[in-house]
């Protein structure tokens, strides 16, 4: 069974750049072995997990 993951409307408001980061990761997650090391496998779930847990400092805005 494959899990489905997506951003909620609240996520999109709170993290407006997240959708573009997900799209970037879909295309380029294989470009650096570190992504696979953090569990990214190309699925939206793994990408969202990576962005929300590992790379969350990228969402901080000044």
HTML snippet that shows the backbone in 3Dmol.js (N, CA, C, O; Angstrom):
<script src="https://3Dmol.org/build/3Dmol-min.js"></script>
<div id="view" style="width:600px;height:400px;position:relative"></div>
<script>
const pdb = `
ATOM      1  N   UNK A   1       0.841  -1.186   0.000  1.00  0.00           N
ATOM      2  CA  UNK A   1       0.000   0.000   0.000  1.00  0.00           C
ATOM      3  C   UNK A   1       0.883   1.244   0.000  1.00  0.00           C
ATOM      4  O   UNK A   1       1.773   1.381   0.839  1.00  0.00           O
ATOM      5  N   UNK A   2       0.638   2.130  -0.923  1.00  0.00           N
ATOM      6  CA  UNK A   2       1.429   3.347  -1.042  1.00  0.00           C
ATOM      7  C   UNK A   2       0.723   4.495  -0.329  1.00  0.00           C
ATOM      8  O   UNK A   2      -0.470   4.725  -0.523  1.00  0.00           O
ATOM      9  N   UNK A   3       1.468   5.196   0.484  1.00  0.00           N
ATOM     10  CA  UNK A   3       0.930   6.310   1.247  1.00  0.00           C
ATOM     11  C   UNK A   3       0.835   7.553   0.362  1.00  0.00           C
ATOM     12  O   UNK A   3       1.695   7.783  -0.488  1.00  0.00           O
ATOM     13  N   UNK A   4      -0.203   8.342   0.565  1.00  0.00           N
ATOM     14  CA  UNK A   4      -0.368   9.590  -0.167  1.00  0.00           C
ATOM     15  C   UNK A   4      -0.108  10.749   0.782  1.00  0.00           C
ATOM     16  O   UNK A   4      -0.671  10.801   1.875  1.00  0.00           O
ATOM     17  N   UNK A   5       0.736  11.667   0.368  1.00  0.00           N
ATOM     18  CA  UNK A   5       1.054  12.832   1.181  1.00  0.00           C
ATOM     19  C   UNK A   5       0.855  14.087   0.347  1.00  0.00           C
ATOM     20  O   UNK A   5       1.137  14.108  -0.851  1.00  0.00           O
ATOM     21  N   UNK A   6       0.373  15.115   0.993  1.00  0.00           N
ATOM     22  CA  UNK A   6       0.208  16.397   0.313  1.00  0.00           C
ATOM     23  C   UNK A   6       0.194  17.505   1.351  1.00  0.00           C
ATOM     24  O   UNK A   6       0.041  17.258   2.547  1.00  0.00           O
ATOM     25  N   UNK A   7       0.355  18.715   0.876  1.00  0.00           N
ATOM     26  CA  UNK A   7       0.310  19.870   1.758  1.00  0.00           C
ATOM     27  C   UNK A   7      -1.139  20.263   2.008  1.00  0.00           C
ATOM     28  O   UNK A   7      -1.979  20.209   1.109  1.00  0.00           O
ATOM     29  N   UNK A   8      -1.411  20.653   3.233  1.00  0.00           N
ATOM     30  CA  UNK A   8      -2.741  21.170   3.553  1.00  0.00           C
ATOM     31  C   UNK A   8      -2.797  22.645   3.150  1.00  0.00           C
ATOM     32  O   UNK A   8      -1.754  23.263   2.936  1.00  0.00           O
ATOM     33  N   UNK A   9      -3.982  23.205   3.044  1.00  0.00           N
ATOM     34  CA  UNK A   9      -4.069  24.647   2.773  1.00  0.00           C
ATOM     35  C   UNK A   9      -3.314  25.471   3.824  1.00  0.00           C
ATOM     36  O   UNK A   9      -2.707  26.491   3.498  1.00  0.00           O
ATOM     37  N   UNK A  10      -3.354  25.029   5.075  1.00  0.00           N
ATOM     38  CA  UNK A  10      -2.633  25.731   6.140  1.00  0.00           C
ATOM     39  C   UNK A  10      -1.124  25.664   5.918  1.00  0.00           C
ATOM     40  O   UNK A  10      -0.419  26.651   6.127  1.00  0.00           O
ATOM     41  N   UNK A  11      -0.628  24.493   5.492  1.00  0.00           N
ATOM     42  CA  UNK A  11       0.802  24.354   5.190  1.00  0.00           C
ATOM     43  C   UNK A  11       1.215  25.351   4.117  1.00  0.00           C
ATOM     44  O   UNK A  11       2.259  25.995   4.223  1.00  0.00           O
ATOM     45  N   UNK A  12       0.389  25.474   3.083  1.00  0.00           N
ATOM     46  CA  UNK A  12       0.710  26.354   1.958  1.00  0.00           C
ATOM     47  C   UNK A  12       0.760  27.813   2.380  1.00  0.00           C
ATOM     48  O   UNK A  12       1.542  28.590   1.832  1.00  0.00           O
ATOM     49  N   UNK A  13      -0.071  28.195   3.353  1.00  0.00           N
ATOM     50  CA  UNK A  13      -0.050  29.566   3.861  1.00  0.00           C
ATOM     51  C   UNK A  13       1.169  29.771   4.757  1.00  0.00           C
ATOM     52  O   UNK A  13       1.870  30.777   4.646  1.00  0.00           O
ATOM     53  N   UNK A  14       1.412  28.817   5.636  1.00  0.00           N
ATOM     54  CA  UNK A  14       2.511  28.944   6.593  1.00  0.00           C
ATOM     55  C   UNK A  14       3.881  28.828   5.918  1.00  0.00           C
ATOM     56  O   UNK A  14       4.835  29.486   6.334  1.00  0.00           O
ATOM     57  N   UNK A  15       3.980  27.997   4.882  1.00  0.00           N
ATOM     58  CA  UNK A  15       5.243  27.753   4.193  1.00  0.00           C
ATOM     59  C   UNK A  15       5.049  27.966   2.692  1.00  0.00           C
ATOM     60  O   UNK A  15       5.001  26.995   1.937  1.00  0.00           O
ATOM     61  N   UNK A  16       4.937  29.212   2.249  1.00  0.00           N
ATOM     62  CA  UNK A  16       4.590  29.481   0.846  1.00  0.00           C
ATOM     63  C   UNK A  16       5.592  28.950  -0.176  1.00  0.00           C
ATOM     64  O   UNK A  16       5.219  28.721  -1.327  1.00  0.00           O
ATOM     65  N   UNK A  17       6.832  28.750   0.203  1.00  0.00           N
ATOM     66  CA  UNK A  17       7.822  28.243  -0.756  1.00  0.00           C
ATOM     67  C   UNK A  17       7.909  26.719  -0.770  1.00  0.00           C
ATOM     68  O   UNK A  17       8.667  26.152  -1.557  1.00  0.00           O
ATOM     69  N   UNK A  18       7.152  26.058   0.079  1.00  0.00           N
ATOM     70  CA  UNK A  18       7.261  24.604   0.202  1.00  0.00           C
ATOM     71  C   UNK A  18       6.909  23.882  -1.093  1.00  0.00           C
ATOM     72  O   UNK A  18       7.615  22.951  -1.480  1.00  0.00           O
ATOM     73  N   UNK A  19       5.842  24.284  -1.770  1.00  0.00           N
ATOM     74  CA  UNK A  19       5.438  23.595  -2.992  1.00  0.00           C
ATOM     75  C   UNK A  19       6.548  23.643  -4.038  1.00  0.00           C
ATOM     76  O   UNK A  19       6.809  22.644  -4.709  1.00  0.00           O
ATOM     77  N   UNK A  20       7.200  24.791  -4.182  1.00  0.00           N
ATOM     78  CA  UNK A  20       8.285  24.874  -5.171  1.00  0.00           C
ATOM     79  C   UNK A  20       9.476  24.027  -4.744  1.00  0.00           C
ATOM     80  O   UNK A  20      10.174  23.474  -5.594  1.00  0.00           O
ATOM     81  N   UNK A  21       9.720  23.918  -3.442  1.00  0.00           N
ATOM     82  CA  UNK A  21      10.806  23.050  -2.959  1.00  0.00           C
ATOM     83  C   UNK A  21      10.483  21.583  -3.218  1.00  0.00           C
ATOM     84  O   UNK A  21      11.371  20.806  -3.568  1.00  0.00           O
ATOM     85  N   UNK A  22       9.221  21.201  -3.049  1.00  0.00           N
ATOM     86  CA  UNK A  22       8.809  19.826  -3.345  1.00  0.00           C
ATOM     87  C   UNK A  22       9.027  19.538  -4.826  1.00  0.00           C
ATOM     88  O   UNK A  22       9.558  18.487  -5.184  1.00  0.00           O
ATOM     89  N   UNK A  23       8.623  20.458  -5.677  1.00  0.00           N
ATOM     90  CA  UNK A  23       8.795  20.266  -7.121  1.00  0.00           C
ATOM     91  C   UNK A  23      10.273  20.167  -7.487  1.00  0.00           C
ATOM     92  O   UNK A  23      10.647  19.354  -8.333  1.00  0.00           O
ATOM     93  N   UNK A  24      11.113  20.983  -6.859  1.00  0.00           N
ATOM     94  CA  UNK A  24      12.554  20.925  -7.102  1.00  0.00           C
ATOM     95  C   UNK A  24      13.099  19.562  -6.671  1.00  0.00           C
ATOM     96  O   UNK A  24      13.869  18.934  -7.397  1.00  0.00           O
ATOM     97  N   UNK A  25      12.690  19.114  -5.482  1.00  0.00           N
ATOM     98  CA  UNK A  25      13.163  17.821  -4.980  1.00  0.00           C
ATOM     99  C   UNK A  25      12.698  16.669  -5.863  1.00  0.00           C
ATOM    100  O   UNK A  25      13.446  15.711  -6.057  1.00  0.00           O
ATOM    101  N   UNK A  26      11.489  16.735  -6.402  1.00  0.00           N
ATOM    102  CA  UNK A  26      11.011  15.682  -7.304  1.00  0.00           C
ATOM    103  C   UNK A  26      11.957  15.526  -8.488  1.00  0.00           C
ATOM    104  O   UNK A  26      12.227  14.408  -8.928  1.00  0.00           O
ATOM    105  N   UNK A  27      12.451  16.625  -8.994  1.00  0.00           N
ATOM    106  CA  UNK A  27      13.331  16.584 -10.166  1.00  0.00           C
ATOM    107  C   UNK A  27      14.770  16.219  -9.811  1.00  0.00           C
ATOM    108  O   UNK A  27      15.429  15.510 -10.571  1.00  0.00           O
ATOM    109  N   UNK A  28      15.260  16.684  -8.688  1.00  0.00           N
ATOM    110  CA  UNK A  28      16.699  16.632  -8.430  1.00  0.00           C
ATOM    111  C   UNK A  28      17.121  15.865  -7.178  1.00  0.00           C
ATOM    112  O   UNK A  28      18.267  15.988  -6.746  1.00  0.00           O
ATOM    113  N   UNK A  29      16.226  15.081  -6.590  1.00  0.00           N
ATOM    114  CA  UNK A  29      16.604  14.402  -5.353  1.00  0.00           C
ATOM    115  C   UNK A  29      17.754  13.427  -5.544  1.00  0.00           C
ATOM    116  O   UNK A  29      18.463  13.118  -4.586  1.00  0.00           O
ATOM    117  N   UNK A  30      17.950  12.945  -6.746  1.00  0.00           N
ATOM    118  CA  UNK A  30      19.057  12.013  -7.003  1.00  0.00           C
ATOM    119  C   UNK A  30      20.385  12.733  -7.212  1.00  0.00           C
ATOM    120  O   UNK A  30      21.421  12.081  -7.342  1.00  0.00           O
ATOM    121  N   UNK A  31      20.376  14.061  -7.247  1.00  0.00           N
ATOM    122  CA  UNK A  31      21.581  14.831  -7.550  1.00  0.00           C
ATOM    123  C   UNK A  31      22.613  14.793  -6.432  1.00  0.00           C
ATOM    124  O   UNK A  31      23.788  15.070  -6.676  1.00  0.00           O
ATOM    125  N   UNK A  32      22.209  14.459  -5.222  1.00  0.00           N
ATOM    126  CA  UNK A  32      23.134  14.420  -4.093  1.00  0.00           C
ATOM    127  C   UNK A  32      22.793  13.198  -3.239  1.00  0.00           C
ATOM    128  O   UNK A  32      21.647  13.045  -2.815  1.00  0.00           O
ATOM    129  N   UNK A  33      23.769  12.331  -2.982  1.00  0.00           N
ATOM    130  CA  UNK A  33      23.507  11.119  -2.200  1.00  0.00           C
ATOM    131  C   UNK A  33      22.987  11.393  -0.789  1.00  0.00           C
ATOM    132  O   UNK A  33      22.393  10.510  -0.169  1.00  0.00           O
ATOM    133  N   UNK A  34      23.201  12.598  -0.280  1.00  0.00           N
ATOM    134  CA  UNK A  34      22.741  12.890   1.085  1.00  0.00           C
ATOM    135  C   UNK A  34      21.231  12.765   1.203  1.00  0.00           C
ATOM    136  O   UNK A  34      20.728  12.388   2.262  1.00  0.00           O
ATOM    137  N   UNK A  35      20.486  13.076   0.124  1.00  0.00           N
ATOM    138  CA  UNK A  35      19.027  12.979   0.200  1.00  0.00           C
ATOM    139  C   UNK A  35      18.593  11.538   0.464  1.00  0.00           C
ATOM    140  O   UNK A  35      17.730  11.292   1.307  1.00  0.00           O
ATOM    141  N   UNK A  36      19.184  10.597  -0.248  1.00  0.00           N
ATOM    142  CA  UNK A  36      18.857   9.187  -0.025  1.00  0.00           C
ATOM    143  C   UNK A  36      19.254   8.787   1.401  1.00  0.00           C
ATOM    144  O   UNK A  36      18.547   8.018   2.053  1.00  0.00           O
ATOM    145  N   UNK A  37      20.372   9.305   1.876  1.00  0.00           N
ATOM    146  CA  UNK A  37      20.810   9.018   3.238  1.00  0.00           C
ATOM    147  C   UNK A  37      19.815   9.478   4.291  1.00  0.00           C
ATOM    148  O   UNK A  37      19.738   8.907   5.379  1.00  0.00           O
ATOM    149  N   UNK A  38      19.059  10.507   3.961  1.00  0.00           N
ATOM    150  CA  UNK A  38      18.015  10.998   4.864  1.00  0.00           C
ATOM    151  C   UNK A  38      16.659  10.372   4.573  1.00  0.00           C
ATOM    152  O   UNK A  38      15.647  10.815   5.116  1.00  0.00           O
ATOM    153  N   UNK A  39      16.623   9.351   3.726  1.00  0.00           N
ATOM    154  CA  UNK A  39      15.390   8.617   3.488  1.00  0.00           C
ATOM    155  C   UNK A  39      14.559   9.075   2.311  1.00  0.00           C
ATOM    156  O   UNK A  39      13.452   8.575   2.107  1.00  0.00           O
ATOM    157  N   UNK A  40      15.070  10.021   1.524  1.00  0.00           N
ATOM    158  CA  UNK A  40      14.314  10.469   0.354  1.00  0.00           C
ATOM    159  C   UNK A  40      14.405   9.391  -0.719  1.00  0.00           C
ATOM    160  O   UNK A  40      15.494   8.944  -1.081  1.00  0.00           O
ATOM    161  N   UNK A  41      13.242   8.980  -1.221  1.00  0.00           N
ATOM    162  CA  UNK A  41      13.201   7.953  -2.262  1.00  0.00           C
ATOM    163  C   UNK A  41      12.463   8.426  -3.511  1.00  0.00           C
ATOM    164  O   UNK A  41      12.155   7.632  -4.400  1.00  0.00           O
ATOM    165  N   UNK A  42      12.185   9.719  -3.570  1.00  0.00           N
ATOM    166  CA  UNK A  42      11.479  10.276  -4.723  1.00  0.00           C
ATOM    167  C   UNK A  42       9.986  10.407  -4.524  1.00  0.00           C
ATOM    168  O   UNK A  42       9.314  11.086  -5.300  1.00  0.00           O
ATOM    169  N   UNK A  43       9.455   9.763  -3.490  1.00  0.00           N
ATOM    170  CA  UNK A  43       8.013   9.877  -3.225  1.00  0.00           C
ATOM    171  C   UNK A  43       7.723  11.218  -2.555  1.00  0.00           C
ATOM    172  O   UNK A  43       8.578  11.784  -1.873  1.00  0.00           O
ATOM    173  N   UNK A  44       6.509  11.712  -2.759  1.00  0.00           N
ATOM    174  CA  UNK A  44       6.132  12.966  -2.109  1.00  0.00           C
ATOM    175  C   UNK A  44       6.230  12.849  -0.595  1.00  0.00           C
ATOM    176  O   UNK A  44       6.634  13.799   0.076  1.00  0.00           O
ATOM    177  N   UNK A  45       5.866  11.699  -0.056  1.00  0.00           N
ATOM    178  CA  UNK A  45       5.935  11.518   1.399  1.00  0.00           C
ATOM    179  C   UNK A  45       7.366  11.674   1.910  1.00  0.00           C
ATOM    180  O   UNK A  45       7.594  12.359   2.907  1.00  0.00           O
ATOM    181  N   UNK A  46       8.318  11.054   1.245  1.00  0.00           N
ATOM    182  CA  UNK A  46       9.703  11.147   1.709  1.00  0.00           C
ATOM    183  C   UNK A  46      10.244  12.562   1.529  1.00  0.00           C
ATOM    184  O   UNK A  46      11.030  13.037   2.348  1.00  0.00           O
ATOM    185  N   UNK A  47       9.829  13.228   0.469  1.00  0.00           N
ATOM    186  CA  UNK A  47      10.278  14.604   0.223  1.00  0.00           C
ATOM    187  C   UNK A  47       9.698  15.544   1.274  1.00  0.00           C
ATOM    188  O   UNK A  47      10.420  16.366   1.837  1.00  0.00           O
ATOM    189  N   UNK A  48       8.410  15.428   1.538  1.00  0.00           N
ATOM    190  CA  UNK A  48       7.776  16.282   2.548  1.00  0.00           C
ATOM    191  C   UNK A  48       8.379  16.004   3.919  1.00  0.00           C
ATOM    192  O   UNK A  48       8.622  16.934   4.688  1.00  0.00           O
ATOM    193  N   UNK A  49       8.621  14.741   4.231  1.00  0.00           N
ATOM    194  CA  UNK A  49       9.253  14.389   5.507  1.00  0.00           C
ATOM    195  C   UNK A  49      10.632  15.043   5.604  1.00  0.00           C
ATOM    196  O   UNK A  49      10.964  15.637   6.629  1.00  0.00           O
ATOM    197  N   UNK A  50      11.429  14.938   4.548  1.00  0.00           N
ATOM    198  CA  UNK A  50      12.761  15.543   4.545  1.00  0.00           C
ATOM    199  C   UNK A  50      12.664  17.055   4.757  1.00  0.00           C
ATOM    200  O   UNK A  50      13.360  17.613   5.605  1.00  0.00           O
ATOM    201  N   UNK A  51      11.805  17.710   3.990  1.00  0.00           N
ATOM    202  CA  UNK A  51      11.697  19.166   4.087  1.00  0.00           C
ATOM    203  C   UNK A  51      11.165  19.619   5.441  1.00  0.00           C
ATOM    204  O   UNK A  51      11.561  20.675   5.933  1.00  0.00           O
ATOM    205  N   UNK A  52      10.279  18.844   6.047  1.00  0.00           N
ATOM    206  CA  UNK A  52       9.682  19.269   7.311  1.00  0.00           C
ATOM    207  C   UNK A  52      10.517  18.897   8.529  1.00  0.00           C
ATOM    208  O   UNK A  52      10.424  19.556   9.564  1.00  0.00           O
ATOM    209  N   UNK A  53      11.330  17.851   8.420  1.00  0.00           N
ATOM    210  CA  UNK A  53      12.095  17.401   9.580  1.00  0.00           C
ATOM    211  C   UNK A  53      13.582  17.692   9.465  1.00  0.00           C
ATOM    212  O   UNK A  53      14.187  18.192  10.414  1.00  0.00           O
ATOM    213  N   UNK A  54      14.172  17.393   8.339  1.00  0.00           N
ATOM    214  CA  UNK A  54      15.618  17.521   8.184  1.00  0.00           C
ATOM    215  C   UNK A  54      15.998  18.922   7.741  1.00  0.00           C
ATOM    216  O   UNK A  54      16.947  19.509   8.261  1.00  0.00           O
ATOM    217  N   UNK A  55      15.269  19.447   6.796  1.00  0.00           N
ATOM    218  CA  UNK A  55      15.626  20.716   6.180  1.00  0.00           C
ATOM    219  C   UNK A  55      14.718  21.856   6.624  1.00  0.00           C
ATOM    220  O   UNK A  55      14.593  22.853   5.913  1.00  0.00           O
ATOM    221  N   UNK A  56      14.090  21.727   7.774  1.00  0.00           N
ATOM    222  CA  UNK A  56      13.098  22.722   8.177  1.00  0.00           C
ATOM    223  C   UNK A  56      13.681  24.114   8.367  1.00  0.00           C
ATOM    224  O   UNK A  56      12.942  25.097   8.304  1.00  0.00           O
ATOM    225  N   UNK A  57      14.967  24.225   8.593  1.00  0.00           N
ATOM    226  CA  UNK A  57      15.553  25.556   8.740  1.00  0.00           C
ATOM    227  C   UNK A  57      15.457  26.345   7.443  1.00  0.00           C
ATOM    228  O   UNK A  57      15.535  27.574   7.462  1.00  0.00           O
ATOM    229  N   UNK A  58      15.287  25.654   6.311  1.00  0.00           N
ATOM    230  CA  UNK A  58      15.119  26.349   5.037  1.00  0.00           C
ATOM    231  C   UNK A  58      13.783  27.072   4.946  1.00  0.00           C
ATOM    232  O   UNK A  58      13.601  27.927   4.079  1.00  0.00           O
ATOM    233  N   UNK A  59      12.845  26.739   5.830  1.00  0.00           N
ATOM    234  CA  UNK A  59      11.531  27.378   5.795  1.00  0.00           C
ATOM    235  C   UNK A  59      11.486  28.640   6.640  1.00  0.00           C
ATOM    236  O   UNK A  59      10.526  29.406   6.556  1.00  0.00           O
ATOM    237  N   UNK A  60      12.502  28.867   7.444  1.00  0.00           N
ATOM    238  CA  UNK A  60      12.500  30.041   8.307  1.00  0.00           C
ATOM    239  C   UNK A  60      12.705  31.274   7.445  1.00  0.00           C
ATOM    240  O   UNK A  60      13.632  31.339   6.638  1.00  0.00           O
ATOM    241  N   UNK A  61      11.834  32.242   7.626  1.00  0.00           N
ATOM    242  CA  UNK A  61      11.960  33.487   6.864  1.00  0.00           C
ATOM    243  C   UNK A  61      12.362  34.607   7.795  1.00  0.00           C
ATOM    244  O   UNK A  61      12.045  34.594   8.985  1.00  0.00           O
ATOM    245  N   UNK A  62      13.057  35.565   7.244  1.00  0.00           N
ATOM    246  CA  UNK A  62      13.499  36.688   8.084  1.00  0.00           C
ATOM    247  C   UNK A  62      12.574  37.865   7.942  1.00  0.00           C
ATOM    248  O   UNK A  62      12.789  38.899   8.574  1.00  0.00           O
TER     249      UNK A  62
END
`;
const viewer = $3Dmol.createViewer("view");
viewer.addModel(pdb, "pdb");
viewer.setStyle({}, {cartoon: {color: "spectrum"}});
viewer.zoomTo();
viewer.render();
</script>
